[in-house]
Amino acid sequence: MAMELMGADKGKREKKTWPPPTKTTQSPASTVTATFWQEDHKVSIPYLHSVIYQDLGLQWAQTRLDSDDIPAFLELIKDPQFYGASVTMPNKVAIIPHLDELTPECRDVGACNTIFLRTAPDGRRLFCGANTDTVGIRESFFRNVDKSLFAGRPAMVIGGGGAARSAIYALRTWMDVGDIYIVNRDRAEVDAVFAECEAKGYGAGLVRLETIEEARAAEAPGAIVACVPDFPPKTEAELRTRAVIETILGKERKGAMLEMCYNPSPFTALGGLLRSRAGRSSWAPRRWCGRVLSRTVTGPAGTLVSCLLPRCSAPLATW
């Protein structure tokens, strides 16, 4: 689990991070601790949000928390200095049952990437979930490639978690694509994605790609959204999935791929694979202001502040 926590920073009067770096919670599976990213990680969400807070005149700080312990996280956010959080893969679905309210898109997608606060009439703090991945995915394509590159053509989503649901929602709702290929190592996850997307009205035209033969027979997608962490494939299912992806990326017709995983930077293994094909077909990878471009962050009084971030580094590449 990686979540970024927004909290007050007392500045020079009381310089501290939130939660205190020495505070840890032990569980059988993990140790929960909050630390800032190294400052040379210029693409990190804590760094980007810090720039925004400074520009807005807010004495806030954002802390990275790596853990798979949601109960411990829920305890941390009770701190009165907590203002919001960014939720990253693979926890965008798991956090939903623990929130008090959801925005319409968060509810429709069934995945949350932003937690913000609202005050109830009785004074209680309500933890609200939003999904800004959908707009970020849409704008990453609309702002950087011509719509003719993907409109009316198949698209492909790599993954089966919350980010994948956001990608399907954006592709089907706004981007005028044809069939949407789903490539993922876990068939049960894909079953769940199909069922949920169809039940919520944006699951038309979902197609499984599970074998190299199916990938070879498939029309080249015009838009690909990669929604998986950057781990090397090891199991038979992971290796088979990577082979399917490589087969699709080997097609000659051009398209564009958005990498939702922003660590490591500048390119993940999938991004590197895309770049390696530049000299052998029509690959032309480029660095763009990617998904984080339209990232929405928690603002004063529980509002959401949309920010344009030039020179952020979620790569969008064309081939």
Phi, psi and omega per residue, in radians:
M1 nan 2.341 2.972
A2 -2.254 2.122 3.082
M3 -2.306 2.467 3.093
E4 -1.839 2.223 -3.035
L5 -1.827 2.286 3.108
M6 -1.718 2.237 3.124
G7 -2.563 2.929 -3.132
A8 -1.221 2.492 3.046
D9 -2.071 2.065 -3.049
K10 -1.319 0.024 3.099
G11 1.138 -2.529 -3.070
K12 -1.211 -0.442 -3.106
R13 -1.200 -0.655 -3.118
E14 -2.644 1.400 -3.043
K15 -1.290 2.012 3.106
K16 -2.749 2.812 3.032
T17 -1.787 2.821 3.116
W18 -2.253 2.282 -0.175
P19 -1.211 2.876 -3.137
P20 -0.973 2.382 -3.095
P21 -1.028 -0.403 -3.109
T22 -1.449 -0.158 -3.089
K23 -1.435 2.070 3.096
T24 -2.268 2.696 3.081
T25 -2.179 2.186 -3.107
Q26 -1.573 2.417 2.986
S27 -2.461 2.870 -3.125
P28 -1.031 -0.516 -3.022
A29 -1.678 -0.418 -2.972
S30 -2.815 2.966 2.979
T31 -2.012 2.230 -3.140
V32 -1.669 2.192 3.080
T33 -2.593 2.611 -3.119
A34 -1.937 2.189 3.114
T35 -2.460 2.671 3.026
F36 -1.376 2.637 3.000
W37 -1.202 2.736 3.015
Q38 -1.035 2.486 -3.051
E39 -1.182 -0.294 3.127
D40 -1.428 -0.060 3.038
H41 -1.460 1.347 -3.000
K42 -1.200 -0.258 -3.133
V43 -1.665 0.030 -3.088
S44 -1.188 2.561 3.106
I45 -1.079 -0.716 3.071
P46 -0.971 -0.719 -3.132
Y47 -1.146 -0.826 -3.107
L48 -1.080 -0.761 3.126
H49 -1.138 -0.637 3.122
S50 -1.062 -0.694 3.096
V51 -1.078 -0.735 3.140
I52 -1.136 -0.794 -3.122
Y53 -1.047 -0.734 3.120
Q54 -1.071 -0.735 -3.115
D55 -1.152 -0.569 3.131
L56 -1.487 -0.059 -3.140
G57 1.319 0.412 -3.131
L58 -1.669 2.325 3.082
Q59 -1.541 1.156 -3.107
W60 -2.023 2.792 3.029
A61 -2.382 2.722 3.099
Q62 -2.163 2.317 -3.038
T63 -2.044 2.384 3.077
R64 -1.529 2.285 3.109
L65 -2.110 2.035 3.104
D66 -1.802 1.969 -3.116
S67 -2.947 2.723 2.986
D68 -1.922 0.312 -3.057
D69 -1.797 1.566 -3.109
I70 -1.138 -0.711 3.087
P71 -0.974 -0.699 3.106
A72 -1.153 -0.691 3.095
F73 -1.078 -0.732 -3.138
L74 -1.124 -0.519 3.054
E75 -1.235 -0.717 -3.117
L76 -1.087 -0.670 -3.040
I77 -1.340 -0.038 3.024
K78 -1.332 -0.219 3.131
D79 -1.017 2.329 -3.113
P80 -1.092 -0.311 3.116
Q81 -1.558 0.029 3.096
F82 -1.409 2.271 -3.128
Y83 -2.037 -0.343 -3.121
G84 2.959 3.084 -3.109
A85 -2.684 2.658 2.931
S86 -1.747 2.339 -3.112
V87 -1.955 2.193 -3.073
T88 -1.933 2.919 3.130
M89 -1.061 2.460 0.182
P90 -1.858 0.656 -2.998
N91 -1.914 0.173 -3.034
K92 -1.247 -0.427 3.082
V93 -1.589 -0.718 -3.050
A94 -1.101 -0.484 -3.077
I95 -1.376 -0.349 -3.019
I96 -0.926 -0.849 -3.074
P97 -1.101 -0.261 -3.061
H98 -1.668 0.049 -3.095
L99 -1.759 2.650 -3.103
D100 -1.439 -0.647 -3.107
E101 -2.473 2.715 3.097
L102 -2.274 2.479 2.994
T103 -1.223 2.814 -3.107
P104 -0.960 -0.783 -3.133
E105 -1.182 -0.660 3.100
C106 -1.083 -0.733 3.126
R107 -1.160 -0.770 -3.109
D108 -1.156 -0.713 -3.113
V109 -1.345 -0.570 -3.082
G110 1.337 0.465 3.132
A111 -2.567 2.492 -3.082
C112 -2.138 2.293 3.036
N113 -2.063 -0.089 -3.127
T114 -2.454 2.264 3.031
I115 -1.912 2.234 3.067
F116 -2.296 2.949 -3.037
L117 -1.898 2.559 2.994
R118 -2.400 2.540 -3.138
T119 -1.655 2.186 3.118
A120 -1.316 2.801 3.121
P121 -0.959 -0.520 -3.140
D122 -1.527 0.108 3.083
G123 1.629 -0.121 3.124
R124 -1.218 2.579 3.028
R125 -1.463 2.209 3.105
L126 -1.786 2.325 3.097
F127 -1.614 2.024 -3.020
C128 -1.963 2.461 -3.141
G129 -1.847 2.401 3.070
A130 -2.247 2.772 3.053
N131 -2.202 1.835 3.109
T132 -1.766 -0.057 3.088
D133 -1.060 -0.657 -3.054
T134 -1.035 -0.869 3.135
V135 -1.181 -0.669 3.122
G136 -1.080 -0.714 3.095
I137 -1.108 -0.849 -3.138
R138 -0.999 -0.873 -3.062
E139 -1.224 -0.491 3.090
S140 -1.045 -0.682 3.104
F141 -1.388 -0.857 -3.042
F142 -1.091 -0.585 -3.078
R143 -1.472 -0.220 -2.955
N144 -2.201 -0.336 3.092
V145 -2.368 2.700 3.122
D146 -1.215 2.415 -3.092
K147 -1.030 -0.494 -3.135
S148 -1.094 -0.303 3.140
L149 -1.210 -0.506 -3.065
F150 -2.214 -0.372 -3.092
A151 -1.109 2.337 3.122
G152 1.366 -0.002 3.138
R153 -1.933 2.851 3.043
P154 -1.105 2.764 3.006
A155 -2.195 2.936 3.129
M156 -2.420 2.392 3.065
V157 -2.067 2.244 3.110
I158 -1.802 2.002 -3.132
G159 2.278 3.034 -3.121
G160 -2.547 0.346 -3.109
G161 -1.856 -2.697 -3.098
G162 -1.136 -0.703 3.130
A163 -1.129 -0.632 3.106
A164 -1.118 -0.699 3.090
R165 -1.088 -0.711 3.100
S166 -1.090 -0.718 -3.139
A167 -1.121 -0.780 3.121
I168 -1.064 -0.760 3.132
Y169 -1.031 -0.838 -3.119
A170 -1.129 -0.781 -3.118
L171 -1.092 -0.777 -3.075
R172 -1.364 -0.623 -3.034
T173 -1.394 -0.679 -2.960
W174 -2.136 -0.361 -2.877
M175 -1.809 0.016 2.985
D176 0.986 0.742 3.115
V177 -1.588 2.938 3.071
G178 -1.500 -2.268 3.085
D179 -1.092 2.656 3.093
I180 -2.049 1.958 3.097
Y181 -1.330 2.406 3.054
I182 -2.001 2.128 3.137
V183 -2.095 2.103 -3.101
N184 -2.776 2.619 -3.088
R185 -1.261 -0.450 -2.986
D186 -1.901 1.936 -3.105
R187 -1.111 -0.642 -3.138
A188 -1.103 -0.673 3.084
E189 -1.101 -0.715 3.125
V190 -1.143 -0.709 3.077
D191 -0.981 -0.780 -3.130
A192 -1.134 -0.727 3.113
V193 -1.070 -0.827 3.131
F194 -1.010 -0.856 -3.073
A195 -1.090 -0.784 -3.088
E196 -1.218 -0.773 -3.123
C197 -1.139 -0.705 3.119
E198 -1.165 -0.697 -3.139
A199 -1.137 -0.525 -3.083
K200 -1.695 0.049 2.961
G201 1.636 0.137 3.102
Y202 -2.250 0.541 -3.108
G203 -1.830 0.215 -3.140
A204 -1.173 2.438 3.030
G205 1.316 0.349 3.072
L206 -1.372 2.332 -3.071
V207 -2.305 2.262 3.074
R208 -1.373 2.406 2.928
L209 -2.090 1.906 -3.032
E210 -2.083 -0.278 -3.085
T211 -2.281 2.796 3.089
I212 -1.080 -0.653 -3.137
E213 -1.091 -0.735 3.099
E214 -1.141 -0.667 3.134
A215 -1.167 -0.689 3.125
R216 -1.123 -0.641 -3.096
A217 -1.396 -0.276 -3.054
A218 -1.356 2.533 3.019
E219 -1.171 2.519 -3.125
A220 -1.084 2.302 3.116
P221 -1.313 2.612 3.072
G222 -1.563 -0.360 3.127
A223 -2.438 2.303 3.062
I224 -2.160 2.357 3.033
V225 -2.135 2.023 -3.130
A226 -1.613 2.131 -3.003
C227 -2.217 0.728 -3.126
V228 -2.237 2.605 3.052
P229 -1.088 2.785 -3.063
D230 -1.540 1.293 3.078
F231 -1.998 2.426 3.119
P232 -1.167 2.462 3.125
P233 -1.193 2.378 -3.128
K234 -2.255 -0.812 -3.094
T235 -1.318 2.924 3.122
E236 -1.040 -0.736 -3.136
A237 -1.141 -0.696 3.128
E238 -1.165 -0.717 3.134
L239 -1.171 -0.678 3.110
R240 -1.134 -0.725 3.117
T241 -1.101 -0.745 3.111
R242 -1.090 -0.664 3.120
A243 -1.126 -0.658 3.085
V244 -1.107 -0.774 3.132
I245 -1.087 -0.781 3.137
E246 -1.072 -0.652 3.116
T247 -1.116 -0.753 3.113
I248 -1.137 -0.776 -3.125
L249 -1.181 -0.297 3.122
G250 -1.443 -0.082 -3.135
K251 -1.248 2.660 -3.013
E252 -1.403 -0.553 -3.043
R253 -1.227 2.461 -3.032
K254 -1.287 2.755 3.063
G255 -2.883 -2.921 3.125
A256 -2.396 2.482 3.115
M257 -2.144 2.296 3.050
L258 -1.858 2.211 3.105
E259 -1.673 1.978 -3.127
M260 -1.381 -0.339 3.127
C261 -1.513 2.024 -3.054
Y262 -1.729 0.176 3.108
N263 -2.384 2.107 0.173
P264 -1.446 2.869 3.110
S265 -2.022 2.563 0.143
P266 -1.514 -0.303 -3.080
F267 -2.364 2.440 2.997
T268 -1.386 -3.115 3.109
A269 -1.071 -0.694 3.103
L270 -1.149 -0.710 3.077
G271 -1.094 -0.696 3.090
G272 -1.127 -0.662 3.096
L273 -1.101 -0.730 3.100
L274 -1.077 -0.789 -3.125
R275 -1.112 -0.628 -3.083
S276 -1.137 -0.353 -3.119
R277 -1.588 0.014 -3.059
A278 -1.050 -0.622 -3.072
G279 -1.524 -0.099 -3.023
R280 -1.898 -0.288 3.076
S281 -2.462 -2.271 -3.117
S282 -1.876 0.449 3.119
W283 -1.120 2.401 3.055
A284 -2.542 1.277 -3.069
P285 -1.148 2.498 3.093
R286 -2.427 2.646 3.032
R287 -1.584 2.293 -3.129
W288 -2.258 2.884 2.846
C289 -1.208 1.932 -2.970
G290 -1.688 -2.418 -3.003
R291 -0.954 -0.614 -3.032
V292 -1.274 -0.191 -3.111
L293 -0.924 -0.793 -3.102
S294 -1.811 0.383 -3.115
R295 -1.025 2.414 3.103
T296 -1.888 2.322 -3.103
V297 -2.072 2.793 3.133
T298 -1.216 2.282 -3.141
G299 -1.996 -3.036 -3.104
P300 -1.034 2.588 3.043
A301 1.020 0.554 3.055
G302 1.318 0.226 3.115
T303 -1.458 2.937 3.051
L304 -1.931 2.300 -3.084
V305 -1.941 2.045 3.093
S306 -1.506 2.312 -3.046
C307 -2.276 2.395 3.003
L308 -1.639 2.242 -3.042
L309 -2.087 1.636 3.098
P310 -1.166 2.516 3.057
R311 1.245 0.426 2.957
C312 -1.456 2.997 -2.783
S313 -2.242 0.610 2.944
A314 -1.415 1.947 -2.940
P315 -1.286 2.359 2.957
L316 -2.066 2.116 -3.051
A317 -2.168 2.550 3.088
T318 -1.893 2.675 3.053
W319 -2.441 nan nan
